[in-house]
Amino acid sequence: MGKFNKTRIVLGVTGSISAYKAVSLLRTLVGEGAEVSVVMTAAAKQFVAPLTFEVLSKRPVYGDLFSEQDPMAHLTLTESADLLLIAPSTANTLSKSALGLADDLLSTVILAARCPIVMAPAMDGDMWNHPSVIEHTGTLRNRGVLVLDPEEGDLASGLVGKGRLPSEEVILEAVEASLARQQDWTGQRVLVSAGPTREPIDAVRFMTNGSSGKMGYAIAQAAAQRGADVVLVSGPTLLAPPANVESISVVTAEEMQQALQDRFSWATVLIMTAAVGDFRPRQVATHKIKKDEWVGEALELERTPDILAELSRQRTHQVLVGFAAETDNHIENGKQKLQKKSLDLIAINHVSGLDSAFGNETNALTVLTQSGDVLHLARMPKLLLAQRLLDIILPLTIMKKAGIQKTPNLRSL
């Protein structure tokens, strides 16, 4: 009995040098009890013989759109599938999927799929960073497709960059996440804050911080994918709102406070990932201040409202989850904020060095609860991390609804 026992997975293999890694992936999936049907593109067959996959899967390998083997394979393959996994996915397959093109069996299967889709890209770094691939990746993610980030390292071209197939461990985690988390947040009303705030100094200048909003957007996307009704209150970012999420744009801390207060009574869960500025200028000039006007002048500051602390005092039935950006003494500082603001849970972001949570595609979290549990979530793509965090929060919502005050033990989750 493996973790994927009797799970029906369609594994799509495309024409990347990383196609050979799909052999090991298939072996692991089958070893964990999955029933795997393999679909190969014509280019994939140039790297690995179909017979290899056929022997390991103990099933025929599909490749031709028009085949006597099963003339309706593009429909029958996914009719009963629990998951469609594309590993590796080339830039071509990723982009065709975003555009809705279907010129071979695999692209047609993707278009016809009604099950969750996970794509593990592998390509040269310049290809992954090409504007069209970035756009198509965003399109797929907004539609609910779990597109993993490729890894950094040596590439087939001889260059070093971001384009390597994600590790088997990461891919299997994504598969497990997608299978286990279907619609389990149905009935929850989730209010998420994200991004930085901006506090104006004059007509053109402002105070802000380095938050990109990516973690909050990932949480909003993951919650919506799992069936929750989601409202995202976002400070200024360059991100497109996730699909099936109501998005409210704000700029200042005061605007964010008002937007969250307006929706707070509606919410069952508040997840406060926004990096709200702690200070703002006491006076704001309506014109652009000239350089000479600054000489010898100090910028007088005042505190912005503590949004989360204020909402905590107002709460009736909500589960409150805070985020803390820390450079040192992470756990000690996190515990203080957890208690001071009476939160159910706090997630601590590490925001120093090259692995800072700000702006990165990956993140790691330290999670603390009122019962004193400490859980370290390893570095992973932010969407996967969002899913893992929702796994931890969900029991809190169930217990809150049942009127149970005790926080569940994180080590049991």
PADOKOL-137223 format. One record per residue (C-alpha): residue number from 1; chain; y, x, z. Coordinates in Angstrom, 2 decimals. Each point is the difference from the previous one (the first is absolute). Example, Ala and Ser with C-alpha at 12.3 -4.5 7.8 and 13.67 -1.06 7.14 Angstrom:
<node 1,"A",<-4.50,12.30,7.80>> <node 2,"A",<3.44,1.37,-0.66>> 
//
This chain:
<node 1,"A",<0.00,0.00,0.00>> <node 2,"A",<3.14,1.77,-1.21>> <node 3,"A",<3.64,-0.95,0.39>> <node 4,"A",<0.01,-1.45,-3.54>> <node 5,"A",<-3.36,-1.80,0.27>> <node 6,"A",<-0.46,-2.46,-2.91>> <node 7,"A",<3.64,0.45,-1.01>> <node 8,"A",<0.37,-0.36,-3.77>> <node 9,"A",<2.27,2.66,-1.44>> <node 10,"A",<0.95,0.69,-3.60>> <node 11,"A",<0.81,3.71,-0.41>> <node 12,"A",<2.19,0.83,-2.98>> <node 13,"A",<-0.07,3.63,-1.17>> <node 14,"A",<2.62,1.25,-2.44>> <node 15,"A",<0.52,3.14,-2.06>> <node 16,"A",<1.17,2.50,2.59>> <node 17,"A",<-1.47,3.38,0.85>> <node 18,"A",<-0.45,-1.57,3.46>> <node 19,"A",<-2.62,-2.38,-1.44>> <node 20,"A",<-2.70,2.25,1.45>> <node 21,"A",<1.24,-0.87,3.50>> <node 22,"A",<-0.86,-3.64,-0.67>> <node 23,"A",<-3.66,1.03,0.09>> <node 24,"A",<0.23,0.98,3.66>> <node 25,"A",<2.09,-3.08,0.72>> <node 26,"A",<-2.65,-2.23,-1.59>> <node 27,"A",<-2.75,1.69,2.01>> <node 28,"A",<1.91,-0.63,3.25>> <node 29,"A",<0.70,-3.65,-0.84>> <node 30,"A",<-3.64,-0.65,-0.85>> <node 31,"A",<-1.11,1.90,3.09>> <node 32,"A",<2.17,-2.34,2.10>> <node 33,"A",<-1.76,-3.02,-1.50>> <node 34,"A",<2.38,-0.99,-2.78>> <node 35,"A",<-1.23,-1.49,-3.26>> <node 36,"A",<2.01,1.92,-2.59>> <node 37,"A",<0.42,-0.72,-3.70>> <node 38,"A",<1.66,2.79,-1.96>> <node 39,"A",<2.37,-0.48,-2.93>> <node 40,"A",<0.91,3.12,-1.98>> <node 41,"A",<2.69,0.52,-2.60>> <node 42,"A",<-0.85,1.88,-3.18>> <node 43,"A",<1.98,3.00,1.26>> <node 44,"A",<-1.87,0.01,3.33>> <node 45,"A",<-3.28,0.45,-1.89>> <node 46,"A",<1.36,3.31,-1.32>> <node 47,"A",<-0.02,1.35,3.56>> <node 48,"A",<-3.09,-1.60,1.58>> <node 49,"A",<-3.04,-1.50,-1.70>> <node 50,"A",<-0.52,-3.72,0.73>> <node 51,"A",<-3.62,0.75,0.93>> <node 52,"A",<1.21,1.76,3.17>> <node 53,"A",<1.68,-3.17,1.25>> <node 54,"A",<-2.88,-2.16,-1.17>> <node 55,"A",<-2.55,1.98,2.00>> <node 56,"A",<2.10,0.00,3.18>> <node 57,"A",<1.06,-3.64,-0.18>> <node 58,"A",<-3.43,-1.22,-1.21>> <node 59,"A",<1.95,-2.27,-2.32>> <node 60,"A",<1.03,0.14,-3.66>> <node 61,"A",<3.31,1.68,-0.73>> <node 62,"A",<2.52,-2.08,-1.95>> <node 63,"A",<2.32,1.48,-2.57>> <node 64,"A",<0.33,-2.09,-3.16>> <node 65,"A",<2.12,-3.11,-0.23>> <node 66,"A",<-2.28,-1.40,-2.68>> <node 67,"A",<-3.54,0.67,1.16>> <node 68,"A",<-3.31,-1.79,-0.34>> <node 69,"A",<-0.69,1.07,3.58>> <node 70,"A",<2.48,-2.63,1.26>> <node 71,"A",<2.51,-1.39,-2.50>> <node 72,"A",<2.03,-1.55,2.87>> <node 73,"A",<-0.09,3.03,2.31>> <node 74,"A",<3.78,0.00,0.39>> <node 75,"A",<-0.37,-3.34,1.81>> <node 76,"A",<-3.43,0.16,1.63>> <node 77,"A",<0.58,3.38,1.61>> <node 78,"A",<2.82,-1.21,2.23>> <node 79,"A",<-1.06,-3.63,0.49>> <node 80,"A",<-2.03,0.92,3.05>> <node 81,"A",<1.60,3.37,0.82>> <node 82,"A",<1.48,0.59,3.43>> <node 83,"A",<2.10,2.95,-1.21>> <node 84,"A",<1.02,1.83,-3.16>> <node 85,"A",<0.44,3.74,0.56>> <node 86,"A",<1.46,2.24,-2.73>> <node 87,"A",<-0.72,3.63,0.89>> <node 88,"A",<1.26,2.04,-1.64>> <node 89,"A",<2.77,-1.95,-1.69>> <node 90,"A",<1.88,1.81,-2.75>> <node 91,"A",<3.66,-0.57,-0.76>> <node 92,"A",<-1.11,-1.91,-3.09>> <node 93,"A",<-2.18,-2.45,1.94>> <node 94,"A",<2.63,-0.44,2.70>> <node 95,"A",<2.73,-0.73,-2.52>> <node 96,"A",<-2.14,-2.35,-2.10>> <node 97,"A",<-0.85,-1.95,3.13>> <node 98,"A",<3.67,-0.40,0.91>> <node 99,"A",<0.84,-1.19,-3.52>> <node 100,"A",<-2.96,-2.39,-0.17>> <node 101,"A",<-1.58,1.76,-2.99>> <node 102,"A",<-3.73,-0.44,-0.57>> <node 103,"A",<-1.38,2.04,-2.88>> <node 104,"A",<-3.33,1.12,1.50>> <node 105,"A",<-2.52,-1.32,2.50>> <node 106,"A",<1.51,1.54,3.13>> <node 107,"A",<3.58,-1.10,-0.72>> <node 108,"A",<-1.31,-3.51,-0.74>> <node 109,"A",<-1.97,-0.02,3.26>> <node 110,"A",<3.15,0.98,1.88>> <node 111,"A",<1.96,-2.80,-1.62>> <node 112,"A",<-2.72,-2.57,0.78>> <node 113,"A",<-0.64,1.13,3.59>> <node 114,"A",<0.53,-2.52,2.77>> <node 115,"A",<-1.09,2.37,2.77>> <node 116,"A",<2.03,2.75,1.74>> <node 117,"A",<0.69,3.05,-2.18>> <node 118,"A",<0.25,3.59,1.23>> <node 119,"A",<1.16,2.73,-2.39>> <node 120,"A",<-0.35,3.72,0.77>> <node 121,"A",<2.17,1.91,-2.51>> <node 122,"A",<-0.74,3.47,-1.32>> <node 123,"A",<2.26,1.70,-2.53>> <node 124,"A",<2.34,2.93,-0.46>> <node 125,"A",<2.92,0.13,2.41>> <node 126,"A",<2.61,-0.41,-2.73>> <node 127,"A",<-1.80,-3.13,-1.17>> <node 128,"A",<-0.08,-1.51,3.49>> <node 129,"A",<3.73,0.66,0.36>> <node 130,"A",<0.89,-1.39,-3.43>> <node 131,"A",<2.42,-2.95,0.26>> <node 132,"A",<-2.32,-2.34,-1.89>> <node 133,"A",<-2.96,0.76,2.28>> <node 134,"A",<2.21,-0.42,3.07>> <node 135,"A",<1.17,-3.37,-1.34>> <node 136,"A",<-3.51,-1.17,-0.87>> <node 137,"A",<-1.34,1.09,3.39>> <node 138,"A",<2.72,-2.04,1.68>> <node 139,"A",<-0.84,-3.01,-2.16>> <node 140,"A",<-3.67,0.13,0.95>> <node 141,"A",<0.76,0.43,3.69>> <node 142,"A",<2.36,-2.95,-0.07>> <node 143,"A",<-2.83,-2.09,-1.46>> <node 144,"A",<-2.24,0.92,2.90>> <node 145,"A",<-2.01,2.80,-1.59>> <node 146,"A",<-0.69,2.82,2.47>> <node 147,"A",<1.05,3.08,-1.99>> <node 148,"A",<-0.66,3.12,2.02>> <node 149,"A",<2.16,3.09,-0.25>> <node 150,"A",<-1.68,3.02,-1.61>> <node 151,"A",<-0.25,3.14,2.10>> <node 152,"A",<1.91,3.26,-0.27>> <node 153,"A",<-1.91,3.08,-1.13>> <node 154,"A",<-1.38,2.00,-2.92>> <node 155,"A",<-0.14,-1.99,-3.22>> <node 156,"A",<-2.19,0.39,-3.07>> <node 157,"A",<3.04,1.26,-1.92>> <node 158,"A",<0.15,3.03,2.29>> <node 159,"A",<3.17,-1.29,1.63>> <node 160,"A",<0.39,-1.06,3.60>> <node 161,"A",<1.37,-3.48,0.57>> <node 162,"A",<-0.63,-3.58,1.01>> <node 163,"A",<-2.73,-1.38,-2.23>> <node 164,"A",<-3.41,0.69,1.52>> <node 165,"A",<-2.35,-2.91,0.59>> <node 166,"A",<0.32,-1.21,3.60>> <node 167,"A",<-2.79,1.24,2.23>> <node 168,"A",<-3.18,-2.02,0.24>> <node 169,"A",<0.85,-0.73,3.63>> <node 170,"A",<3.35,-1.54,-0.97>> <node 171,"A",<-1.57,-2.05,-2.79>> <node 172,"A",<-2.73,-1.32,2.28>> <node 173,"A",<2.59,-0.91,2.63>> <node 174,"A",<1.90,-1.96,-2.66>> <node 175,"A",<-3.19,-1.77,-1.08>> <node 176,"A",<-0.86,-0.90,3.58>> <node 177,"A",<3.55,-1.17,0.66>> <node 178,"A",<0.11,-2.22,-3.07>> <node 179,"A",<-3.37,-1.57,0.74>> <node 180,"A",<0.54,-0.64,3.70>> <node 181,"A",<3.57,-1.28,-0.04>> <node 182,"A",<0.02,-2.91,-2.38>> <node 183,"A",<2.27,-2.82,1.24>> <node 184,"A",<-0.56,0.75,3.69>> <node 185,"A",<3.75,-0.36,0.64>> <node 186,"A",<0.14,-3.53,-1.42>> <node 187,"A",<2.13,-2.20,2.26>> <node 188,"A",<2.05,2.91,1.35>> <node 189,"A",<3.76,0.08,-0.60>> <node 190,"A",<1.06,3.62,-0.13>> <node 191,"A",<3.59,1.22,0.26>> <node 192,"A",<0.37,3.64,-1.10>> <node 193,"A",<3.11,2.17,0.09>> <node 194,"A",<0.18,3.08,-2.19>> <node 195,"A",<2.21,2.80,-1.23>> <node 196,"A",<3.20,1.49,1.42>> <node 197,"A",<3.24,-1.67,0.94>> <node 198,"A",<3.43,1.17,-1.15>> <node 199,"A",<3.12,-0.06,2.11>> <node 200,"A",<3.25,0.38,-1.98>> <node 201,"A",<2.55,2.65,0.90>> <node 202,"A",<2.49,-0.90,-2.68>> <node 203,"A",<-0.05,-1.66,-3.42>> <node 204,"A",<-2.43,2.56,-1.46>> <node 205,"A",<-1.66,1.90,2.87>> <node 206,"A",<-2.66,-1.16,2.44>> <node 207,"A",<-2.40,1.18,2.71>> <node 208,"A",<-3.73,-0.39,-0.64>> <node 209,"A",<-3.37,1.75,0.37>> <node 210,"A",<-2.87,1.23,-2.15>> <node 211,"A",<-2.29,-3.04,0.16>> <node 212,"A",<-1.33,-1.01,-3.44>> <node 213,"A",<-1.39,-3.37,1.11>> <node 214,"A",<-3.44,0.80,-1.46>> <node 215,"A",<-1.94,-0.61,3.22>> <node 216,"A",<1.58,-3.39,0.61>> <node 217,"A",<-0.48,-1.06,-3.61>> <node 218,"A",<-3.66,1.08,0.19>> <node 219,"A",<-0.50,-2.09,3.14>> <node 220,"A",<1.62,-3.03,-1.64>> <node 221,"A",<-2.18,0.45,-3.09>> <node 222,"A",<-3.19,0.42,2.01>> <node 223,"A",<0.71,-3.04,2.18>> <node 224,"A",<0.69,-2.17,-3.06>> <node 225,"A",<-3.21,1.21,-1.67>> <node 226,"A",<-1.92,-1.06,3.10>> <node 227,"A",<1.37,-3.53,-0.07>> <node 228,"A",<3.05,0.12,2.28>> <node 229,"A",<3.33,-1.63,-0.75>> <node 230,"A",<2.39,2.95,0.01>> <node 231,"A",<3.75,0.40,0.22>> <node 232,"A",<1.31,3.52,-0.60>> <node 233,"A",<3.48,0.86,1.31>> <node 234,"A",<0.98,3.24,-1.68>> <node 235,"A",<2.86,2.40,0.24>> <node 236,"A",<1.13,1.87,-3.16>> <node 237,"A",<-2.99,1.54,-1.83>> <node 238,"A",<-1.06,0.78,-3.56>> <node 239,"A",<-3.19,-2.05,0.35>> <node 240,"A",<-0.96,-3.23,-1.74>> <node 241,"A",<-1.06,-2.77,2.41>> <node 242,"A",<-3.79,-0.57,0.10>> <node 243,"A",<-1.51,-3.04,-1.70>> <node 244,"A",<-0.27,-3.25,1.98>> <node 245,"A",<2.50,1.21,2.58>> <node 246,"A",<3.38,-1.57,0.76>> <node 247,"A",<2.55,2.82,0.03>> <node 248,"A",<3.37,0.01,1.75>> <node 249,"A",<2.37,2.90,-0.70>> <node 250,"A",<2.39,1.23,2.68>> <node 251,"A",<2.16,3.08,0.47>> <node 252,"A",<1.25,0.42,3.56>> <node 253,"A",<-1.79,-0.24,3.34>> <node 254,"A",<1.95,-3.15,0.82>> <node 255,"A",<-1.11,-1.63,-3.26>> <node 256,"A",<-3.61,0.97,0.69>> <node 257,"A",<0.23,-1.44,3.50>> <node 258,"A",<1.31,-3.32,-1.32>> <node 259,"A",<-2.66,-0.25,-2.72>> <node 260,"A",<-2.80,0.71,2.48>> <node 261,"A",<1.37,-2.42,2.60>> <node 262,"A",<0.20,-2.74,-2.63>> <node 263,"A",<-3.75,0.35,-0.70>> <node 264,"A",<-1.29,1.08,3.41>> <node 265,"A",<-0.99,-3.45,1.31>> <node 266,"A",<-2.00,-0.54,-3.22>> <node 267,"A",<-1.99,3.23,0.34>> <node 268,"A",<-3.29,0.53,1.81>> <node 269,"A",<0.26,3.78,-0.44>> <node 270,"A",<3.03,2.28,-0.22>> <node 271,"A",<-0.62,3.53,-1.33>> <node 272,"A",<3.19,2.01,0.38>> <node 273,"A",<-0.38,3.03,-2.27>> <node 274,"A",<3.69,0.23,-0.93>> <node 275,"A",<1.86,3.16,1.01>> <node 276,"A",<3.04,-1.77,1.40>> <node 277,"A",<2.97,2.30,0.56>> <node 278,"A",<0.84,0.46,3.68>> <node 279,"A",<3.74,0.49,-0.51>> <node 280,"A",<2.83,-1.24,-2.20>> <node 281,"A",<3.67,0.94,-0.33>> <node 282,"A",<2.17,-1.90,2.47>> <node 283,"A",<2.57,-0.52,-2.74>> <node 284,"A",<-0.63,-0.29,-3.75>> <node 285,"A",<2.71,0.89,-2.51>> <node 286,"A",<0.43,-2.48,-2.84>> <node 287,"A",<1.09,2.80,-2.34>> <node 288,"A",<-1.50,3.37,-0.92>> <node 289,"A",<1.13,2.49,2.63>> <node 290,"A",<1.47,3.12,-1.61>> <node 291,"A",<-1.19,3.46,1.02>> <node 292,"A",<3.28,0.88,1.65>> <node 293,"A",<-0.24,-3.06,2.25>> <node 294,"A",<-3.24,1.36,1.55>> <node 295,"A",<1.52,3.29,1.20>> <node 296,"A",<-0.15,0.11,3.77>> <node 297,"A",<-1.15,-3.60,0.24>> <node 298,"A",<-3.19,-0.97,1.84>> <node 299,"A",<-2.18,-2.86,-1.20>> <node 300,"A",<-0.27,-2.38,2.97>> <node 301,"A",<-3.38,-1.73,0.20>> <node 302,"A",<-1.47,-2.99,1.80>> <node 303,"A",<-3.59,-1.18,0.43>> <node 304,"A",<-1.58,-2.47,-2.39>> <node 305,"A",<-1.97,-2.92,1.48>> <node 306,"A",<-3.55,0.74,1.19>> <node 307,"A",<-1.60,-2.61,-2.24>> <node 308,"A",<-3.55,0.31,1.24>> <node 309,"A",<0.95,-0.08,3.69>> <node 310,"A",<2.10,-3.11,-0.56>> <node 311,"A",<-2.75,-1.79,-1.94>> <node 312,"A",<-2.49,0.96,2.71>> <node 313,"A",<2.13,-1.84,2.56>> <node 314,"A",<0.02,-3.09,-2.24>> <node 315,"A",<-3.67,-0.13,-0.89>> <node 316,"A",<-2.26,-2.91,0.80>> <node 317,"A",<-3.28,0.39,-1.91>> <node 318,"A",<0.53,3.04,-2.24>> <node 319,"A",<-1.95,3.25,-0.08>> <node 320,"A",<2.55,2.83,-0.06>> <node 321,"A",<-0.76,3.31,-1.71>> <node 322,"A",<2.55,2.79,0.05>> <node 323,"A",<0.29,3.29,-1.84>> <node 324,"A",<1.49,3.16,1.47>> <node 325,"A",<1.15,3.02,-2.01>> <node 326,"A",<-0.52,3.09,2.14>> <node 327,"A",<0.26,3.77,-0.51>> <node 328,"A",<-1.52,1.06,3.34>> <node 329,"A",<-1.54,-1.40,3.19>> <node 330,"A",<-1.42,-2.76,-2.18>> <node 331,"A",<-2.28,-1.73,2.49>> <node 332,"A",<2.36,0.28,2.96>> <node 333,"A",<2.95,-1.38,-1.97>> <node 334,"A",<-2.19,-2.68,-1.55>> <node 335,"A",<-1.23,-1.19,3.40>> <node 336,"A",<3.57,-0.29,1.25>> <node 337,"A",<1.03,-2.16,-2.96>> <node 338,"A",<-3.17,-2.09,0.27>> <node 339,"A",<0.76,-0.89,3.62>> <node 340,"A",<3.79,-0.23,-0.28>> <node 341,"A",<-0.18,-2.50,-2.86>> <node 342,"A",<-3.11,-1.85,1.26>> <node 343,"A",<-1.90,0.46,-3.25>> <node 344,"A",<-3.65,-0.80,-0.62>> <node 345,"A",<-0.45,3.16,-2.03>> <node 346,"A",<2.03,2.93,-1.27>> <node 347,"A",<-0.74,2.29,-2.93>> <node 348,"A",<1.51,3.47,0.16>> <node 349,"A",<1.18,1.65,-3.21>> <node 350,"A",<0.22,3.78,-0.16>> <node 351,"A",<3.26,0.81,-1.79>> <node 352,"A",<0.25,3.77,0.11>> <node 353,"A",<-1.14,2.66,-2.46>> <node 354,"A",<-1.52,-0.38,-3.45>> <node 355,"A",<-2.33,-2.77,1.19>> <node 356,"A",<2.86,-2.21,1.18>> <node 357,"A",<-0.69,-3.71,-0.34>> <node 358,"A",<3.37,-0.43,-1.71>> <node 359,"A",<-0.35,-0.12,-3.78>> <node 360,"A",<-3.65,1.08,-0.20>> <node 361,"A",<-2.73,-1.97,-1.75>> <node 362,"A",<-2.34,0.72,2.92>> <node 363,"A",<0.44,-0.34,3.73>> <node 364,"A",<-1.78,0.39,3.33>> <node 365,"A",<0.61,-2.11,3.09>> <node 366,"A",<-0.60,0.14,3.73>> <node 367,"A",<-0.52,-3.53,1.32>> <node 368,"A",<0.56,-0.98,3.65>> <node 369,"A",<-0.66,-3.31,1.77>> <node 370,"A",<1.00,-1.52,3.33>> <node 371,"A",<-3.51,0.64,1.35>> <node 372,"A",<0.56,3.75,-0.37>> <node 373,"A",<-2.14,0.61,-3.07>> <node 374,"A",<0.97,2.78,-2.39>> <node 375,"A",<-1.37,0.00,-3.54>> <node 376,"A",<0.76,2.68,-2.58>> <node 377,"A",<-0.14,-1.24,-3.61>> <node 378,"A",<-0.57,2.93,-2.35>> <node 379,"A",<2.24,0.73,-2.96>> <node 380,"A",<-0.76,-2.31,-2.91>> <node 381,"A",<1.85,-1.96,-2.74>> <node 382,"A",<2.49,-2.37,1.61>> <node 383,"A",<-1.65,-3.13,-1.41>> <node 384,"A",<-3.33,1.01,1.53>> <node 385,"A",<1.78,0.83,3.25>> <node 386,"A",<1.64,-3.43,-0.08>> <node 387,"A",<-3.42,-1.61,-0.36>> <node 388,"A",<-1.33,1.99,2.95>> <node 389,"A",<2.99,-0.98,2.12>> <node 390,"A",<-0.53,-3.68,-0.86>> <node 391,"A",<-3.61,0.38,1.12>> <node 392,"A",<1.31,1.07,3.41>> <node 393,"A",<2.66,-2.72,0.24>> <node 394,"A",<-2.26,-2.90,-1.03>> <node 395,"A",<-1.95,-0.23,3.31>> <node 396,"A",<3.35,-0.13,1.82>> <node 397,"A",<0.99,-3.10,-2.00>> <node 398,"A",<-3.33,-1.69,0.70>> <node 399,"A",<0.23,0.69,3.72>> <node 400,"A",<3.64,-1.10,0.13>> <node 401,"A",<-0.92,-3.30,-1.64>> <node 402,"A",<-2.80,-0.48,2.52>> <node 403,"A",<2.38,0.71,2.88>> <node 404,"A",<-1.74,3.24,0.97>> <node 405,"A",<2.52,2.56,1.24>> <node 406,"A",<-2.26,3.05,0.24>> <node 407,"A",<0.35,2.49,-2.85>> <node 408,"A",<-3.32,0.76,-1.78>> <node 409,"A",<-1.35,3.54,0.27>> <node 410,"A",<0.96,1.93,-3.13>> <node 411,"A",<-3.14,2.09,0.18>> <node 412,"A",<-2.06,-3.13,-0.67>> <node 413,"A",<1.87,-0.83,-3.21>> 
//
